[in-house]
Amino acid sequence: MTTFEQTELSVCVVCLHLLANGEFNDGTNAAETAATGMERLWGDNARHLTADGEELGYSTWPCDSCGDTDHGDRYRATALIPNRGGEPS
Ligand SMILES: [Zn+2]
């Protein structure tokens, strides 16, 4: 049986689009930067992040997904990480 560890996140608009649509294109390298940050913070677990898009409003905290420290609107996302603890390796 697999259990999941669920974590509520607040993510930047770039991550919202990446998680929801798999892409974000504003003519800059924002998507690339966010994807790199996501990979660094979450590694393989990045694929377990899902965005539900609920607006959380303006925040001065870093994005929970990519670590971007720019202030701006944040949106709700969820990390649902399979918990493999306890299984024999
Ligand atoms: Zn982000």
PDB file of the backbone (N, CA, C, O) and the ligand in Angstrom, with CONECT records:
HET     ZN  A 101       1
ATOM      1  N   MET A   1       0.848  -1.198   0.000  1.00  0.00           N
ATOM      2  CA  MET A   1       0.000   0.000   0.000  1.00  0.00           C
ATOM      3  C   MET A   1       0.875   1.236   0.000  1.00  0.00           C
ATOM      4  O   MET A   1       1.854   1.325   0.742  1.00  0.00           O
ATOM      5  N   THR A   2       0.519   2.161  -0.820  1.00  0.00           N
ATOM      6  CA  THR A   2       1.283   3.399  -0.899  1.00  0.00           C
ATOM      7  C   THR A   2       0.533   4.506  -0.167  1.00  0.00           C
ATOM      8  O   THR A   2      -0.650   4.741  -0.413  1.00  0.00           O
ATOM      9  N   THR A   3       1.217   5.158   0.706  1.00  0.00           N
ATOM     10  CA  THR A   3       0.639   6.340   1.327  1.00  0.00           C
ATOM     11  C   THR A   3       1.297   7.566   0.722  1.00  0.00           C
ATOM     12  O   THR A   3       2.365   7.486   0.115  1.00  0.00           O
ATOM     13  N   PHE A   4       0.644   8.693   0.899  1.00  0.00           N
ATOM     14  CA  PHE A   4       1.147   9.918   0.305  1.00  0.00           C
ATOM     15  C   PHE A   4       1.321  10.985   1.374  1.00  0.00           C
ATOM     16  O   PHE A   4       0.537  11.099   2.316  1.00  0.00           O
ATOM     17  N   GLU A   5       2.359  11.742   1.190  1.00  0.00           N
ATOM     18  CA  GLU A   5       2.566  12.892   2.053  1.00  0.00           C
ATOM     19  C   GLU A   5       2.131  14.122   1.274  1.00  0.00           C
ATOM     20  O   GLU A   5       2.721  14.463   0.248  1.00  0.00           O
ATOM     21  N   GLN A   6       1.094  14.784   1.771  1.00  0.00           N
ATOM     22  CA  GLN A   6       0.542  15.917   1.046  1.00  0.00           C
ATOM     23  C   GLN A   6       1.005  17.223   1.665  1.00  0.00           C
ATOM     24  O   GLN A   6       0.920  17.423   2.877  1.00  0.00           O
ATOM     25  N   THR A   7       1.499  18.107   0.807  1.00  0.00           N
ATOM     26  CA  THR A   7       1.978  19.398   1.268  1.00  0.00           C
ATOM     27  C   THR A   7       1.332  20.503   0.452  1.00  0.00           C
ATOM     28  O   THR A   7       1.328  20.452  -0.778  1.00  0.00           O
ATOM     29  N   GLU A   8       0.787  21.498   1.131  1.00  0.00           N
ATOM     30  CA  GLU A   8       0.218  22.644   0.441  1.00  0.00           C
ATOM     31  C   GLU A   8       1.326  23.628   0.089  1.00  0.00           C
ATOM     32  O   GLU A   8       2.184  23.941   0.915  1.00  0.00           O
ATOM     33  N   LEU A   9       1.294  24.107  -1.145  1.00  0.00           N
ATOM     34  CA  LEU A   9       2.325  25.028  -1.612  1.00  0.00           C
ATOM     35  C   LEU A   9       1.690  26.305  -2.141  1.00  0.00           C
ATOM     36  O   LEU A   9       0.531  26.316  -2.556  1.00  0.00           O
ATOM     37  N   SER A  10       2.461  27.369  -2.120  1.00  0.00           N
ATOM     38  CA  SER A  10       2.054  28.557  -2.869  1.00  0.00           C
ATOM     39  C   SER A  10       3.129  28.804  -3.916  1.00  0.00           C
ATOM     40  O   SER A  10       4.309  28.954  -3.597  1.00  0.00           O
ATOM     41  N   VAL A  11       2.697  28.843  -5.169  1.00  0.00           N
ATOM     42  CA  VAL A  11       3.646  28.896  -6.279  1.00  0.00           C
ATOM     43  C   VAL A  11       3.431  30.151  -7.123  1.00  0.00           C
ATOM     44  O   VAL A  11       2.350  30.740  -7.130  1.00  0.00           O
ATOM     45  N   CYS A  12       4.490  30.542  -7.833  1.00  0.00           N
ATOM     46  CA  CYS A  12       4.415  31.731  -8.685  1.00  0.00           C
ATOM     47  C   CYS A  12       3.626  31.425  -9.957  1.00  0.00           C
ATOM     48  O   CYS A  12       3.299  30.274 -10.245  1.00  0.00           O
ATOM     49  N   VAL A  13       3.332  32.480 -10.704  1.00  0.00           N
ATOM     50  CA  VAL A  13       2.481  32.324 -11.883  1.00  0.00           C
ATOM     51  C   VAL A  13       3.154  31.449 -12.944  1.00  0.00           C
ATOM     52  O   VAL A  13       2.477  30.733 -13.682  1.00  0.00           O
ATOM     53  N   VAL A  14       4.473  31.508 -13.016  1.00  0.00           N
ATOM     54  CA  VAL A  14       5.182  30.686 -13.999  1.00  0.00           C
ATOM     55  C   VAL A  14       5.009  29.209 -13.663  1.00  0.00           C
ATOM     56  O   VAL A  14       4.714  28.390 -14.534  1.00  0.00           O
ATOM     57  N   CYS A  15       5.198  28.880 -12.378  1.00  0.00           N
ATOM     58  CA  CYS A  15       5.027  27.485 -11.965  1.00  0.00           C
ATOM     59  C   CYS A  15       3.580  27.037 -12.134  1.00  0.00           C
ATOM     60  O   CYS A  15       3.313  25.896 -12.513  1.00  0.00           O
ATOM     61  N   LEU A  16       2.646  27.948 -11.850  1.00  0.00           N
ATOM     62  CA  LEU A  16       1.242  27.600 -12.037  1.00  0.00           C
ATOM     63  C   LEU A  16       1.015  27.086 -13.457  1.00  0.00           C
ATOM     64  O   LEU A  16       0.387  26.047 -13.663  1.00  0.00           O
ATOM     65  N   HIS A  17       1.536  27.833 -14.432  1.00  0.00           N
ATOM     66  CA  HIS A  17       1.354  27.442 -15.836  1.00  0.00           C
ATOM     67  C   HIS A  17       2.122  26.170 -16.167  1.00  0.00           C
ATOM     68  O   HIS A  17       1.626  25.305 -16.888  1.00  0.00           O
ATOM     69  N   LEU A  18       3.333  26.064 -15.637  1.00  0.00           N
ATOM     70  CA  LEU A  18       4.123  24.861 -15.905  1.00  0.00           C
ATOM     71  C   LEU A  18       3.426  23.626 -15.362  1.00  0.00           C
ATOM     72  O   LEU A  18       3.384  22.583 -16.016  1.00  0.00           O
ATOM     73  N   LEU A  19       2.877  23.753 -14.156  1.00  0.00           N
ATOM     74  CA  LEU A  19       2.234  22.595 -13.527  1.00  0.00           C
ATOM     75  C   LEU A  19       0.900  22.280 -14.185  1.00  0.00           C
ATOM     76  O   LEU A  19       0.526  21.115 -14.324  1.00  0.00           O
ATOM     77  N   ALA A  20       0.187  23.321 -14.587  1.00  0.00           N
ATOM     78  CA  ALA A  20      -1.150  23.111 -15.147  1.00  0.00           C
ATOM     79  C   ALA A  20      -1.102  22.737 -16.626  1.00  0.00           C
ATOM     80  O   ALA A  20      -1.850  21.869 -17.075  1.00  0.00           O
ATOM     81  N   ASN A  21      -0.219  23.396 -17.381  1.00  0.00           N
ATOM     82  CA  ASN A  21      -0.214  23.231 -18.832  1.00  0.00           C
ATOM     83  C   ASN A  21       1.050  22.604 -19.374  1.00  0.00           C
ATOM     84  O   ASN A  21       1.101  22.204 -20.537  1.00  0.00           O
ATOM     85  N   GLY A  22       2.074  22.514 -18.537  1.00  0.00           N
ATOM     86  CA  GLY A  22       3.342  21.971 -18.992  1.00  0.00           C
ATOM     87  C   GLY A  22       4.175  22.980 -19.758  1.00  0.00           C
ATOM     88  O   GLY A  22       5.250  22.647 -20.255  1.00  0.00           O
ATOM     89  N   GLU A  23       3.689  24.212 -19.858  1.00  0.00           N
ATOM     90  CA  GLU A  23       4.472  25.225 -20.557  1.00  0.00           C
ATOM     91  C   GLU A  23       4.077  26.617 -20.107  1.00  0.00           C
ATOM     92  O   GLU A  23       2.988  26.843 -19.578  1.00  0.00           O
ATOM     93  N   PHE A  24       4.985  27.532 -20.331  1.00  0.00           N
ATOM     94  CA  PHE A  24       4.733  28.941 -20.059  1.00  0.00           C
ATOM     95  C   PHE A  24       5.606  29.725 -21.002  1.00  0.00           C
ATOM     96  O   PHE A  24       6.817  29.512 -21.050  1.00  0.00           O
ATOM     97  N   ASN A  25       5.011  30.631 -21.756  1.00  0.00           N
ATOM     98  CA  ASN A  25       5.789  31.373 -22.733  1.00  0.00           C
ATOM     99  C   ASN A  25       5.424  32.842 -22.691  1.00  0.00           C
ATOM    100  O   ASN A  25       4.371  33.252 -23.179  1.00  0.00           O
ATOM    101  N   ASP A  26       6.321  33.639 -22.092  1.00  0.00           N
ATOM    102  CA  ASP A  26       6.103  35.082 -22.065  1.00  0.00           C
ATOM    103  C   ASP A  26       7.203  35.808 -22.835  1.00  0.00           C
ATOM    104  O   ASP A  26       7.388  37.016 -22.690  1.00  0.00           O
ATOM    105  N   GLY A  27       7.938  35.040 -23.666  1.00  0.00           N
ATOM    106  CA  GLY A  27       8.991  35.653 -24.464  1.00  0.00           C
ATOM    107  C   GLY A  27      10.298  35.799 -23.714  1.00  0.00           C
ATOM    108  O   GLY A  27      11.272  36.325 -24.254  1.00  0.00           O
ATOM    109  N   THR A  28      10.327  35.334 -22.464  1.00  0.00           N
ATOM    110  CA  THR A  28      11.570  35.371 -21.702  1.00  0.00           C
ATOM    111  C   THR A  28      11.970  33.942 -21.347  1.00  0.00           C
ATOM    112  O   THR A  28      11.333  32.977 -21.771  1.00  0.00           O
ATOM    113  N   ASN A  29      13.031  33.829 -20.568  1.00  0.00           N
ATOM    114  CA  ASN A  29      13.448  32.494 -20.134  1.00  0.00           C
ATOM    115  C   ASN A  29      12.859  32.133 -18.772  1.00  0.00           C
ATOM    116  O   ASN A  29      13.399  31.280 -18.067  1.00  0.00           O
ATOM    117  N   ALA A  30      11.751  32.781 -18.401  1.00  0.00           N
ATOM    118  CA  ALA A  30      11.129  32.552 -17.088  1.00  0.00           C
ATOM    119  C   ALA A  30      10.792  31.081 -16.870  1.00  0.00           C
ATOM    120  O   ALA A  30      11.016  30.539 -15.788  1.00  0.00           O
ATOM    121  N   ALA A  31      10.254  30.444 -17.900  1.00  0.00           N
ATOM    122  CA  ALA A  31       9.844  29.042 -17.762  1.00  0.00           C
ATOM    123  C   ALA A  31      11.066  28.157 -17.536  1.00  0.00           C
ATOM    124  O   ALA A  31      11.038  27.227 -16.730  1.00  0.00           O
ATOM    125  N   GLU A  32      12.129  28.463 -18.258  1.00  0.00           N
ATOM    126  CA  GLU A  32      13.361  27.682 -18.122  1.00  0.00           C
ATOM    127  C   GLU A  32      13.924  27.841 -16.709  1.00  0.00           C
ATOM    128  O   GLU A  32      14.344  26.872 -16.076  1.00  0.00           O
ATOM    129  N   THR A  33      13.920  29.085 -16.234  1.00  0.00           N
ATOM    130  CA  THR A  33      14.429  29.362 -14.891  1.00  0.00           C
ATOM    131  C   THR A  33      13.601  28.633 -13.837  1.00  0.00           C
ATOM    132  O   THR A  33      14.150  28.051 -12.902  1.00  0.00           O
ATOM    133  N   ALA A  34      12.288  28.668 -13.992  1.00  0.00           N
ATOM    134  CA  ALA A  34      11.401  28.015 -13.030  1.00  0.00           C
ATOM    135  C   ALA A  34      11.588  26.498 -13.067  1.00  0.00           C
ATOM    136  O   ALA A  34      11.613  25.841 -12.027  1.00  0.00           O
ATOM    137  N   ALA A  35      11.717  25.954 -14.273  1.00  0.00           N
ATOM    138  CA  ALA A  35      11.889  24.507 -14.409  1.00  0.00           C
ATOM    139  C   ALA A  35      13.197  24.061 -13.765  1.00  0.00           C
ATOM    140  O   ALA A  35      13.264  23.001 -13.142  1.00  0.00           O
ATOM    141  N   THR A  36      14.228  24.876 -13.920  1.00  0.00           N
ATOM    142  CA  THR A  36      15.512  24.568 -13.303  1.00  0.00           C
ATOM    143  C   THR A  36      15.403  24.615 -11.784  1.00  0.00           C
ATOM    144  O   THR A  36      15.923  23.742 -11.090  1.00  0.00           O
ATOM    145  N   GLY A  37      14.720  25.644 -11.269  1.00  0.00           N
ATOM    146  CA  GLY A  37      14.533  25.771  -9.829  1.00  0.00           C
ATOM    147  C   GLY A  37      13.724  24.622  -9.265  1.00  0.00           C
ATOM    148  O   GLY A  37      14.022  24.103  -8.189  1.00  0.00           O
ATOM    149  N   MET A  38      12.699  24.233 -10.003  1.00  0.00           N
ATOM    150  CA  MET A  38      11.828  23.129  -9.595  1.00  0.00           C
ATOM    151  C   MET A  38      12.627  21.828  -9.503  1.00  0.00           C
ATOM    152  O   MET A  38      12.486  21.049  -8.559  1.00  0.00           O
ATOM    153  N   GLU A  39      13.455  21.627 -10.499  1.00  0.00           N
ATOM    154  CA  GLU A  39      14.299  20.435 -10.538  1.00  0.00           C
ATOM    155  C   GLU A  39      15.262  20.421  -9.346  1.00  0.00           C
ATOM    156  O   GLU A  39      15.519  19.377  -8.746  1.00  0.00           O
ATOM    157  N   ARG A  40      15.787  21.606  -9.019  1.00  0.00           N
ATOM    158  CA  ARG A  40      16.761  21.706  -7.938  1.00  0.00           C
ATOM    159  C   ARG A  40      16.084  21.452  -6.586  1.00  0.00           C
ATOM    160  O   ARG A  40      16.635  20.765  -5.727  1.00  0.00           O
ATOM    161  N   LEU A  41      14.879  22.016  -6.408  1.00  0.00           N
ATOM    162  CA  LEU A  41      14.198  21.891  -5.118  1.00  0.00           C
ATOM    163  C   LEU A  41      13.507  20.543  -4.950  1.00  0.00           C
ATOM    164  O   LEU A  41      13.451  20.002  -3.846  1.00  0.00           O
ATOM    165  N   TRP A  42      12.982  20.003  -6.045  1.00  0.00           N
ATOM    166  CA  TRP A  42      12.099  18.835  -5.948  1.00  0.00           C
ATOM    167  C   TRP A  42      12.639  17.591  -6.623  1.00  0.00           C
ATOM    168  O   TRP A  42      12.216  16.477  -6.315  1.00  0.00           O
ATOM    169  N   GLY A  43      13.565  17.776  -7.536  1.00  0.00           N
ATOM    170  CA  GLY A  43      14.115  16.613  -8.232  1.00  0.00           C
ATOM    171  C   GLY A  43      13.021  15.790  -8.887  1.00  0.00           C
ATOM    172  O   GLY A  43      12.129  16.333  -9.539  1.00  0.00           O
ATOM    173  N   ASP A  44      13.094  14.472  -8.709  1.00  0.00           N
ATOM    174  CA  ASP A  44      12.103  13.570  -9.306  1.00  0.00           C
ATOM    175  C   ASP A  44      10.697  13.842  -8.797  1.00  0.00           C
ATOM    176  O   ASP A  44       9.714  13.554  -9.480  1.00  0.00           O
ATOM    177  N   ASN A  45      10.605  14.401  -7.590  1.00  0.00           N
ATOM    178  CA  ASN A  45       9.292  14.640  -7.008  1.00  0.00           C
ATOM    179  C   ASN A  45       8.536  15.771  -7.698  1.00  0.00           C
ATOM    180  O   ASN A  45       7.348  15.967  -7.442  1.00  0.00           O
ATOM    181  N   ALA A  46       9.214  16.518  -8.572  1.00  0.00           N
ATOM    182  CA  ALA A  46       8.555  17.619  -9.282  1.00  0.00           C
ATOM    183  C   ALA A  46       7.326  17.134 -10.043  1.00  0.00           C
ATOM    184  O   ALA A  46       6.366  17.885 -10.218  1.00  0.00           O
ATOM    185  N   ARG A  47       7.353  15.880 -10.496  1.00  0.00           N
ATOM    186  CA  ARG A  47       6.198  15.376 -11.261  1.00  0.00           C
ATOM    187  C   ARG A  47       4.990  15.113 -10.371  1.00  0.00           C
ATOM    188  O   ARG A  47       3.893  14.869 -10.875  1.00  0.00           O
ATOM    189  N   HIS A  48       5.178  15.158  -9.058  1.00  0.00           N
ATOM    190  CA  HIS A  48       4.053  14.951  -8.146  1.00  0.00           C
ATOM    191  C   HIS A  48       3.388  16.257  -7.725  1.00  0.00           C
ATOM    192  O   HIS A  48       2.464  16.253  -6.911  1.00  0.00           O
ATOM    193  N   LEU A  49       3.858  17.377  -8.281  1.00  0.00           N
ATOM    194  CA  LEU A  49       3.259  18.664  -7.950  1.00  0.00           C
ATOM    195  C   LEU A  49       2.080  18.918  -8.878  1.00  0.00           C
ATOM    196  O   LEU A  49       2.167  18.714 -10.089  1.00  0.00           O
ATOM    197  N   THR A  50       0.980  19.365  -8.288  1.00  0.00           N
ATOM    198  CA  THR A  50      -0.153  19.742  -9.115  1.00  0.00           C
ATOM    199  C   THR A  50      -0.665  21.106  -8.670  1.00  0.00           C
ATOM    200  O   THR A  50      -0.666  21.419  -7.479  1.00  0.00           O
ATOM    201  N   ALA A  51      -1.092  21.901  -9.616  1.00  0.00           N
ATOM    202  CA  ALA A  51      -1.605  23.233  -9.307  1.00  0.00           C
ATOM    203  C   ALA A  51      -3.123  23.212  -9.358  1.00  0.00           C
ATOM    204  O   ALA A  51      -3.703  22.644 -10.284  1.00  0.00           O
ATOM    205  N   ASP A  52      -3.774  23.822  -8.375  1.00  0.00           N
ATOM    206  CA  ASP A  52      -5.233  23.925  -8.496  1.00  0.00           C
ATOM    207  C   ASP A  52      -5.665  25.334  -8.872  1.00  0.00           C
ATOM    208  O   ASP A  52      -6.845  25.585  -9.117  1.00  0.00           O
ATOM    209  N   GLY A  53      -4.692  26.266  -8.917  1.00  0.00           N
ATOM    210  CA  GLY A  53      -4.970  27.567  -9.512  1.00  0.00           C
ATOM    211  C   GLY A  53      -5.664  28.569  -8.615  1.00  0.00           C
ATOM    212  O   GLY A  53      -5.885  29.709  -9.025  1.00  0.00           O
ATOM    213  N   GLU A  54      -6.017  28.172  -7.393  1.00  0.00           N
ATOM    214  CA  GLU A  54      -6.685  29.138  -6.524  1.00  0.00           C
ATOM    215  C   GLU A  54      -5.731  30.277  -6.182  1.00  0.00           C
ATOM    216  O   GLU A  54      -4.592  30.050  -5.774  1.00  0.00           O
ATOM    217  N   GLU A  55      -6.215  31.507  -6.356  1.00  0.00           N
ATOM    218  CA  GLU A  55      -5.363  32.664  -6.096  1.00  0.00           C
ATOM    219  C   GLU A  55      -5.177  32.869  -4.609  1.00  0.00           C
ATOM    220  O   GLU A  55      -6.136  32.897  -3.838  1.00  0.00           O
ATOM    221  N   LEU A  56      -3.919  33.011  -4.226  1.00  0.00           N
ATOM    222  CA  LEU A  56      -3.596  33.241  -2.821  1.00  0.00           C
ATOM    223  C   LEU A  56      -3.227  34.696  -2.566  1.00  0.00           C
ATOM    224  O   LEU A  56      -2.996  35.099  -1.426  1.00  0.00           O
ATOM    225  N   GLY A  57      -3.174  35.479  -3.637  1.00  0.00           N
ATOM    226  CA  GLY A  57      -2.872  36.896  -3.494  1.00  0.00           C
ATOM    227  C   GLY A  57      -1.386  37.199  -3.509  1.00  0.00           C
ATOM    228  O   GLY A  57      -0.548  36.325  -3.732  1.00  0.00           O
ATOM    229  N   TYR A  58      -1.089  38.454  -3.267  1.00  0.00           N
ATOM    230  CA  TYR A  58       0.280  38.925  -3.360  1.00  0.00           C
ATOM    231  C   TYR A  58       1.106  38.405  -2.191  1.00  0.00           C
ATOM    232  O   TYR A  58       0.656  38.423  -1.046  1.00  0.00           O
ATOM    233  N   SER A  59       2.299  37.950  -2.484  1.00  0.00           N
ATOM    234  CA  SER A  59       3.164  37.424  -1.444  1.00  0.00           C
ATOM    235  C   SER A  59       4.587  37.894  -1.633  1.00  0.00           C
ATOM    236  O   SER A  59       5.042  38.094  -2.759  1.00  0.00           O
ATOM    237  N   THR A  60       5.283  38.070  -0.538  1.00  0.00           N
ATOM    238  CA  THR A  60       6.700  38.416  -0.594  1.00  0.00           C
ATOM    239  C   THR A  60       7.569  37.211  -0.277  1.00  0.00           C
ATOM    240  O   THR A  60       8.789  37.330  -0.173  1.00  0.00           O
ATOM    241  N   TRP A  61       6.941  36.045  -0.122  1.00  0.00           N
ATOM    242  CA  TRP A  61       7.683  34.825   0.154  1.00  0.00           C
ATOM    243  C   TRP A  61       8.137  34.180  -1.147  1.00  0.00           C
ATOM    244  O   TRP A  61       7.496  34.350  -2.184  1.00  0.00           O
ATOM    245  N   PRO A  62       9.240  33.440  -1.095  1.00  0.00           N
ATOM    246  CA  PRO A  62       9.681  32.729  -2.298  1.00  0.00           C
ATOM    247  C   PRO A  62       8.639  31.707  -2.749  1.00  0.00           C
ATOM    248  O   PRO A  62       7.866  31.181  -1.948  1.00  0.00           O
ATOM    249  N   CYS A  63       8.644  31.447  -4.051  1.00  0.00           N
ATOM    250  CA  CYS A  63       7.789  30.404  -4.608  1.00  0.00           C
ATOM    251  C   CYS A  63       8.195  29.051  -4.018  1.00  0.00           C
ATOM    252  O   CYS A  63       9.380  28.722  -3.957  1.00  0.00           O
ATOM    253  N   ASP A  64       7.192  28.266  -3.582  1.00  0.00           N
ATOM    254  CA  ASP A  64       7.479  26.958  -2.981  1.00  0.00           C
ATOM    255  C   ASP A  64       7.911  25.923  -4.016  1.00  0.00           C
ATOM    256  O   ASP A  64       8.469  24.880  -3.674  1.00  0.00           O
ATOM    257  N   SER A  65       7.645  26.227  -5.281  1.00  0.00           N
ATOM    258  CA  SER A  65       7.932  25.245  -6.312  1.00  0.00           C
ATOM    259  C   SER A  65       9.319  25.432  -6.914  1.00  0.00           C
ATOM    260  O   SER A  65      10.091  24.478  -7.012  1.00  0.00           O
ATOM    261  N   CYS A  66       9.641  26.679  -7.323  1.00  0.00           N
ATOM    262  CA  CYS A  66      10.919  26.901  -8.006  1.00  0.00           C
ATOM    263  C   CYS A  66      11.901  27.701  -7.162  1.00  0.00           C
ATOM    264  O   CYS A  66      13.071  27.825  -7.522  1.00  0.00           O
ATOM    265  N   GLY A  67      11.427  28.254  -6.023  1.00  0.00           N
ATOM    266  CA  GLY A  67      12.312  29.014  -5.163  1.00  0.00           C
ATOM    267  C   GLY A  67      12.531  30.446  -5.622  1.00  0.00           C
ATOM    268  O   GLY A  67      13.373  31.158  -5.075  1.00  0.00           O
ATOM    269  N   ASP A  68      11.774  30.868  -6.626  1.00  0.00           N
ATOM    270  CA  ASP A  68      11.906  32.224  -7.127  1.00  0.00           C
ATOM    271  C   ASP A  68      11.571  33.228  -6.018  1.00  0.00           C
ATOM    272  O   ASP A  68      10.541  33.103  -5.356  1.00  0.00           O
ATOM    273  N   THR A  69      12.429  34.207  -5.820  1.00  0.00           N
ATOM    274  CA  THR A  69      12.236  35.138  -4.707  1.00  0.00           C
ATOM    275  C   THR A  69      11.572  36.436  -5.142  1.00  0.00           C
ATOM    276  O   THR A  69      11.388  37.336  -4.322  1.00  0.00           O
ATOM    277  N   ASP A  70      11.208  36.553  -6.418  1.00  0.00           N
ATOM    278  CA  ASP A  70      10.482  37.745  -6.847  1.00  0.00           C
ATOM    279  C   ASP A  70       9.130  37.804  -6.149  1.00  0.00           C
ATOM    280  O   ASP A  70       8.436  36.794  -6.029  1.00  0.00           O
ATOM    281  N   HIS A  71       8.766  38.995  -5.693  1.00  0.00           N
ATOM    282  CA  HIS A  71       7.458  39.150  -5.078  1.00  0.00           C
ATOM    283  C   HIS A  71       6.394  39.137  -6.159  1.00  0.00           C
ATOM    284  O   HIS A  71       6.630  39.589  -7.280  1.00  0.00           O
ATOM    285  N   GLY A  72       5.229  38.622  -5.821  1.00  0.00           N
ATOM    286  CA  GLY A  72       4.160  38.623  -6.815  1.00  0.00           C
ATOM    287  C   GLY A  72       3.011  37.752  -6.363  1.00  0.00           C
ATOM    288  O   GLY A  72       2.992  37.244  -5.242  1.00  0.00           O
ATOM    289  N   ASP A  73       2.049  37.588  -7.262  1.00  0.00           N
ATOM    290  CA  ASP A  73       0.886  36.778  -6.945  1.00  0.00           C
ATOM    291  C   ASP A  73       1.287  35.314  -6.797  1.00  0.00           C
ATOM    292  O   ASP A  73       2.148  34.806  -7.517  1.00  0.00           O
ATOM    293  N   ARG A  74       0.642  34.659  -5.850  1.00  0.00           N
ATOM    294  CA  ARG A  74       0.897  33.238  -5.635  1.00  0.00           C
ATOM    295  C   ARG A  74      -0.405  32.461  -5.822  1.00  0.00           C
ATOM    296  O   ARG A  74      -1.503  32.972  -5.600  1.00  0.00           O
ATOM    297  N   TYR A  75      -0.240  31.229  -6.232  1.00  0.00           N
ATOM    298  CA  TYR A  75      -1.375  30.356  -6.493  1.00  0.00           C
ATOM    299  C   TYR A  75      -1.183  29.047  -5.743  1.00  0.00           C
ATOM    300  O   TYR A  75      -0.058  28.632  -5.467  1.00  0.00           O
ATOM    301  N   ARG A  76      -2.290  28.410  -5.421  1.00  0.00           N
ATOM    302  CA  ARG A  76      -2.176  27.218  -4.613  1.00  0.00           C
ATOM    303  C   ARG A  76      -1.819  25.989  -5.455  1.00  0.00           C
ATOM    304  O   ARG A  76      -2.342  25.788  -6.551  1.00  0.00           O
ATOM    305  N   ALA A  77      -0.931  25.189  -4.916  1.00  0.00           N
ATOM    306  CA  ALA A  77      -0.564  23.919  -5.535  1.00  0.00           C
ATOM    307  C   ALA A  77      -0.400  22.895  -4.428  1.00  0.00           C
ATOM    308  O   ALA A  77      -0.311  23.238  -3.249  1.00  0.00           O
ATOM    309  N   THR A  78      -0.362  21.650  -4.823  1.00  0.00           N
ATOM    310  CA  THR A  78      -0.235  20.575  -3.856  1.00  0.00           C
ATOM    311  C   THR A  78       0.867  19.617  -4.286  1.00  0.00           C
ATOM    312  O   THR A  78       0.962  19.235  -5.452  1.00  0.00           O
ATOM    313  N   ALA A  79       1.686  19.244  -3.333  1.00  0.00           N
ATOM    314  CA  ALA A  79       2.658  18.174  -3.573  1.00  0.00           C
ATOM    315  C   ALA A  79       2.121  16.910  -2.931  1.00  0.00           C
ATOM    316  O   ALA A  79       1.827  16.885  -1.736  1.00  0.00           O
ATOM    317  N   LEU A  80       1.997  15.866  -3.728  1.00  0.00           N
ATOM    318  CA  LEU A  80       1.491  14.591  -3.234  1.00  0.00           C
ATOM    319  C   LEU A  80       2.590  13.553  -3.466  1.00  0.00           C
ATOM    320  O   LEU A  80       2.647  12.895  -4.504  1.00  0.00           O
ATOM    321  N   ILE A  81       3.447  13.433  -2.472  1.00  0.00           N
ATOM    322  CA  ILE A  81       4.650  12.615  -2.631  1.00  0.00           C
ATOM    323  C   ILE A  81       4.408  11.209  -2.064  1.00  0.00           C
ATOM    324  O   ILE A  81       4.070  11.059  -0.890  1.00  0.00           O
ATOM    325  N   PRO A  82       4.582  10.183  -2.906  1.00  0.00           N
ATOM    326  CA  PRO A  82       4.447   8.811  -2.394  1.00  0.00           C
ATOM    327  C   PRO A  82       5.434   8.584  -1.259  1.00  0.00           C
ATOM    328  O   PRO A  82       6.614   8.917  -1.370  1.00  0.00           O
ATOM    329  N   ASN A  83       4.946   8.025  -0.187  1.00  0.00           N
ATOM    330  CA  ASN A  83       5.771   7.791   0.985  1.00  0.00           C
ATOM    331  C   ASN A  83       6.269   6.344   0.957  1.00  0.00           C
ATOM    332  O   ASN A  83       5.521   5.399   1.209  1.00  0.00           O
ATOM    333  N   ARG A  84       7.550   6.211   0.644  1.00  0.00           N
ATOM    334  CA  ARG A  84       8.098   4.861   0.535  1.00  0.00           C
ATOM    335  C   ARG A  84       8.753   4.408   1.837  1.00  0.00           C
ATOM    336  O   ARG A  84       9.337   3.327   1.911  1.00  0.00           O
ATOM    337  N   GLY A  85       8.646   5.251   2.854  1.00  0.00           N
ATOM    338  CA  GLY A  85       9.252   4.891   4.124  1.00  0.00           C
ATOM    339  C   GLY A  85       8.635   3.623   4.689  1.00  0.00           C
ATOM    340  O   GLY A  85       7.429   3.411   4.566  1.00  0.00           O
ATOM    341  N   GLY A  86       9.428   2.803   5.289  1.00  0.00           N
ATOM    342  CA  GLY A  86       8.912   1.602   5.918  1.00  0.00           C
ATOM    343  C   GLY A  86       8.992   0.376   5.041  1.00  0.00           C
ATOM    344  O   GLY A  86       8.959  -0.751   5.536  1.00  0.00           O
ATOM    345  N   GLU A  87       9.099   0.590   3.718  1.00  0.00           N
ATOM    346  CA  GLU A  87       9.222  -0.561   2.838  1.00  0.00           C
ATOM    347  C   GLU A  87      10.650  -1.067   2.850  1.00  0.00           C
ATOM    348  O   GLU A  87      11.593  -0.276   2.874  1.00  0.00           O
ATOM    349  N   PRO A  88      10.814  -2.368   2.834  1.00  0.00           N
ATOM    350  CA  PRO A  88      12.184  -2.896   2.781  1.00  0.00           C
ATOM    351  C   PRO A  88      12.857  -2.486   1.482  1.00  0.00           C
ATOM    352  O   PRO A  88      12.221  -2.487   0.429  1.00  0.00           O
ATOM    353  N   SER A  89      14.109  -2.145   1.543  1.00  0.00           N
ATOM    354  CA  SER A  89      14.805  -1.695   0.344  1.00  0.00           C
ATOM    355  C   SER A  89      15.579  -2.842  -0.288  1.00  0.00           C
ATOM    356  O   SER A  89      16.232  -2.654  -1.314  1.00  0.00           O
TER     357      SER A  89
HETATM  358 ZN    ZN A 101       7.769  29.274  -9.150  1.00  0.00          ZN2+
END
